[in-house]
Amino acid sequence: MSNFYARICDNGHVNITYRRAKKDERCQECGAPLIDSCPQCGNLIKQWHYYGMVYLTPKNLKFERPDSCAKCGQVFPWADKKPAAYMHARKIQQPEPYSVNERAGADGRTI
């Protein structure tokens, strides 16, 4: 049986591998610390089991990064960085409301 673990850095970069994260291990993309379990309760973030031998990380693993621990509800470090980017994207997608003068019907009358 082969086990694979999701290891995630404080900035949210996901790394899936067959090894657990070590205490001093860092993200290859940004250098932030990696975790594979909840810092509060120790519950693994995500683990996959494969029966048989797998030499490399399977490319077909689909994983949605959680914002909090499934067991205790502790918020992960990368979740704190999400709202600013989310709010920025939301602001771009939602235009400002129309003023009364801009809302006119097809015949030119104000709605």
N, C-alpha and C positions, 0 to 999 in steps of 0.2 A: 504494500500500500504506500502511496506517495501522498504527502501532505503539503499544501501550499498555504501561505499566509499573506494577508494584506498588511503591508507596512506603510504608514502614512507619516509625512513630516508635518511640522507645525504650520507650514504654509499650505498644506493640502495636497502635495504631490504624492501620488499612489505608486507603490512598488510592490508587485506580487512576486514572491519567490518561495523556495522550499525551506528557507531558514527563518527562524524567529529573529526579531530585532535585538541587537545587543545594546547595553546601556549607553555606550559611547559612539554608536553608529550614527552616521549623518546621511542626509539626502544627497544624492549625486547631482541633482539639479540646482539646489540652492544652499546646501550646507546646513540646513536646519536639522535638529534632532529627529530621529525616527521613532515611532512607537507602533506596536502591533497589538497592544491591549490597553484597556482603560487604566489610566493612572490611579484612579480611585479604588476600583474593585478588582482589577486584574483580569476581567473578562476579555477574551480575544475579540478583536474588531471583526475579523472574518477569517475562516479557515475552510479549506476545501479538502476532501479526501478522494483520492483516485486509487482504484484497485489495479494492480499491475505496475509496470515500470514506466515512468515518464522522465525523460532525460532533461528536458527544458521546460520552462514555464509554458503551460498551454496558452495559445494565442486566443482561444475562444472564450476565455473567462470574462464575463461581464460583471462589473462591480460598481455599484453606486455608493460613493463615499458617504457614510453616515455623519450627521452633525453631533450626535450624542450617543452615549453607551446604551445598548439595548437592554442591559440588565439593571443598571442603577440610575440612568438618566443624566450622568455627568456630561457636560458640554465639552466637546473636544476643542483643542486650541485653534484649529483652522475654521471652526464655525464662527468664531468672533470676527473673523476677517471677511466673512461672506456678506453681511448686510450692506456695507458701503458699496460694494460692487453691484449687488442686487438693486439697491436703491438708484444707483447711477443708471443702470440699464433700464429700470422702470421709468425714470424721468425722461429718458430719450424716447421711449416707446409711447408715452402718453403726452399728447400735445396739450398746451394750455387751453382752458375753456374759452369758448367764443364770447365776445362782448355782445351786448344786445344789438348794436349796430351791424355786426358782422353776420348775424343770423337772419338771412332773408330767404324767403321761398323762391321758387322758380319764377314767379311772376313779379318779384321785386318787393313784395310786401314783407314786413317784419313778422316773424313767427312768434 
